[in-house]
């Protein structure tokens, strides 16, 4: 971590961010835990690269979350996803959005679809709710990815078909 003068050091980090998404039916919330290049409560700044490195070291456990930094061994929630945003991302906090905001969001959606169509192969437009998985691969698998032998992920599971009435 670096201070504003570029001096490297390590200390306890404290920062506050706000929820950007809530889903009451699932008791789910989404919030940034670190924002690049934005001073924290002590005036320290963390880069996007430092945030990515921190994310790769996170281990999901009940001790990952606690209330008010009290370090009480109490499961207050279950972490289900952690990732670095790949691009500037607009989150809609209002549910439902105002008519004016919805009109602008519709314009933005149309623009995104236009860009995805025009630059097919260079960009990927994914729908809301897409499950994202970030992986740091071993060297052999990374080589297969670089050579084009592996080009995506596949999910496996069991299910039961239930006829629709």
C-alpha positions in Angstrom: 0.0 0.0 0.0 1.2 3.5 -0.7 0.5 6.8 1.0 -0.1 10.0 -1.0 3.7 10.6 -1.1 4.3 7.2 -2.6 5.9 5.7 0.6 5.3 2.0 0.8 4.2 0.6 4.2 1.8 -1.8 5.8 -0.9 -0.9 8.4 -4.5 -1.6 9.4 -6.8 -0.3 6.6 -10.1 1.2 7.4 -12.5 2.4 4.8 -16.3 2.8 4.4 -18.3 2.2 1.3 -22.0 2.0 0.6 -24.3 -0.8 -0.7 -24.9 -0.5 -4.4 -27.4 -3.3 -4.8 -29.9 -5.1 -2.6 -32.2 -8.0 -3.1 -34.5 -8.4 -0.1 -35.9 -11.7 -1.2 -32.4 -13.2 -1.0 -31.0 -11.0 1.9 -28.3 -10.2 -0.6 -26.3 -7.0 -0.9 -23.4 -5.9 -3.1 -21.0 -3.2 -2.1 -17.4 -2.2 -3.0 -15.0 -3.0 -0.2 -12.1 -1.0 -1.8 -12.2 1.6 -4.5 -9.1 2.3 -6.5 -7.3 5.7 -6.2 -9.8 7.0 -3.6 -8.3 8.0 -0.2 -9.5 5.9 2.7 -10.2 7.2 6.2 -6.5 7.6 6.9 -5.8 9.3 3.6 -4.1 6.2 2.1 -4.7 5.3 -1.6 -4.9 1.7 -3.0 -4.4 1.1 -6.7 -6.5 -1.2 -8.9 -3.6 -3.6 -9.1 -3.3 -3.7 -5.3 -7.0 -4.4 -5.0 -6.8 -7.2 -7.5 -3.8 -8.7 -5.6 -5.8 -8.5 -2.4 -8.8 -10.2 -4.0 -6.7 -13.2 -5.1 -5.6 -13.7 -1.5 -9.0 -13.7 0.1 -10.3 -17.0 1.5 -14.0 -17.3 2.0 -14.8 -18.1 5.6 -17.3 -16.9 8.3 -14.5 -14.8 9.7 -14.3 -12.7 6.5 -17.2 -10.7 7.7 -17.7 -9.1 11.1 -19.7 -6.2 12.5 -17.9 -2.9 13.2 -14.4 -4.6 13.2 -15.1 -6.2 16.6 -13.6 -9.5 15.5 -16.3 -11.5 17.2 -16.5 -15.1 16.0 -20.1 -14.8 14.7 -21.3 -15.7 11.3 -23.1 -12.6 10.2 -23.3 -13.5 6.5 -22.0 -15.7 3.8 -19.7 -14.2 1.2 -20.8 -15.5 -2.2 -18.8 -13.4 -4.7 -15.7 -11.3 -4.9 -14.3 -9.7 -8.0 -12.7 -6.6 -9.4 -14.9 -4.7 -11.8 -13.5 -5.1 -15.3 -14.8 -1.7 -16.4 -16.5 1.4 -14.9 -19.9 0.1 -13.9 -23.1 2.0 -13.3 -25.2 0.5 -10.4 -28.9 1.5 -10.0 -29.5 1.9 -6.3 -33.2 3.1 -6.6 -35.7 0.3 -6.8 -37.6 1.1 -9.0 -35.7 3.8 -10.7 -37.4 7.1 -11.4 -39.0 7.4 -14.9 -36.2 9.9 -15.9 -33.5 7.5 -14.8 -35.2 4.6 -16.5 -35.3 6.5 -19.8 -31.6 7.2 -19.6 -30.9 3.6 -18.7 -32.8 2.5 -21.7 -30.7 4.8 -23.9 -27.5 3.4 -22.3 -28.7 -0.2 -22.9 -29.4 0.6 -26.6 -25.9 2.1 -26.9 -24.3 -0.9 -25.3 -26.2 -3.3 -27.7 -25.1 -1.2 -30.6 -21.4 -1.2 -29.5 -21.6 -5.0 -28.9 -23.0 -5.5 -32.4 -20.6 -3.2 -34.1 -17.5 -4.6 -32.3 -18.5 -8.3 -32.1 -15.5 -10.3 -31.1 -13.9 -7.4 -29.3 -16.4 -6.9 -26.6 -18.8 -9.0 -24.6 -22.2 -7.7 -23.4 -23.4 -9.9 -20.6 -26.9 -9.7 -19.2 -27.6 -8.7 -15.6 -27.4 -11.8 -13.3 -24.5 -13.4 -15.2 -22.4 -15.5 -12.8 -18.8 -14.5 -12.9 -15.8 -16.5 -11.8 -12.3 -15.2 -11.7 -9.5 -17.8 -11.7 -5.8 -17.7 -11.5 -4.8 -20.8 -13.6 -1.8 -23.0 -13.2 0.9 -22.6 -15.9 -0.1 -25.5 -18.1 -3.8 -24.6 -18.2 -2.9 -20.9 -18.9 -0.8 -22.1 -21.8 -3.8 -24.0 -23.2 -5.9 -20.8 -22.8 -3.3 -18.7 -24.6 -3.1 -21.2 -27.4 -6.9 -21.3 -27.9 -7.3 -24.9 -26.7 -9.5 -23.8 -23.8 -11.9 -21.0 -24.5 -14.5 -21.0 -21.7 -15.9 -22.5 -18.6 -18.4 -25.4 -18.3 -20.6 -26.1 -15.3 -21.6 -29.6 -14.4 -24.4 -30.7 -12.1 -27.4 -33.0 -11.7 -31.0 -32.0 -12.2 -34.4 -33.5 -12.4 -36.8 -32.7 -15.3 -40.3 -31.9 -14.1 -42.9 -31.9 -16.9 -44.8 -28.6 -17.3 -48.5 -28.8 -16.9 
